[in-house]
Amino acid sequence: MYKIGDKIKHIRNHAIETPTDLINTGTVTYGPVKVEGVEHYRVKWDKEHEGRFYQGETMETLLSSRKYSFKLI
């Protein structure tokens, strides 16, 4: 679904997207790697966030839920 170099944003889901819904932005640096049928990607995040460990690169599934989603920028 995503490719190396894609810019993504992690947002809170609401009916109308506002600037306060943006949690973080980042760049896909590796992947996809399938683990038990689910694609995982390495993402280099642009900033550190208080509520979640976003320091450097993290492995993410980049799956959307009812509360949060990941989208291409």
C-alpha positions in Angstrom: 0.0 0.0 0.0 2.8 2.4 0.9 6.2 2.8 -0.8 9.6 3.9 0.4 9.7 7.7 0.4 6.0 8.2 0.9 5.1 11.1 3.3 2.3 10.1 5.7 0.4 11.8 8.5 -1.0 10.2 11.6 -4.4 11.9 12.5 -7.4 11.5 14.8 -10.6 10.6 12.9 -13.4 13.1 12.9 -16.1 14.0 10.5 -14.3 17.1 9.4 -10.5 17.1 9.6 -9.0 20.1 11.4 -5.3 21.1 12.1 -5.6 20.0 15.7 -6.3 16.4 14.5 -2.8 16.0 13.2 -0.7 13.9 15.6 2.5 13.6 13.6 4.0 13.3 10.1 6.7 11.0 8.8 8.4 9.3 5.9 8.3 5.6 5.1 11.9 4.3 5.0 11.5 0.5 4.7 8.8 -2.0 3.9 6.5 -3.6 3.6 7.4 -6.6 5.6 4.7 -9.2 6.3 4.4 -10.5 9.8 1.5 -13.0 10.3 -0.2 -11.6 7.2 0.0 -7.9 8.3 2.2 -5.4 6.4 4.7 -3.5 8.6 6.6 -0.4 7.6 9.5 1.5 9.2 8.6 5.2 9.6 11.0 8.1 10.4 8.8 10.5 12.3 9.3 14.3 12.0 8.8 15.1 15.7 8.6 13.6 19.1 5.1 13.4 20.5 4.2 13.3 24.2 1.5 10.7 24.1 3.5 8.1 22.1 7.2 7.2 21.6 8.0 8.8 18.2 11.8 9.2 18.6 13.6 8.3 15.3 12.2 5.4 13.4 9.5 3.0 14.5 7.9 -0.1 13.0 4.2 0.6 12.2 1.4 -1.4 10.8 -0.2 1.8 9.3 -3.7 0.4 9.7 -6.5 2.7 10.3 -9.0 2.3 13.2 -12.2 4.0 14.2 -10.2 6.5 16.3 -6.9 7.1 14.3 -5.7 6.7 10.7 -2.7 7.1 8.6 -2.9 9.0 5.2 -0.6 10.0 2.4 0.3 13.7 2.3 
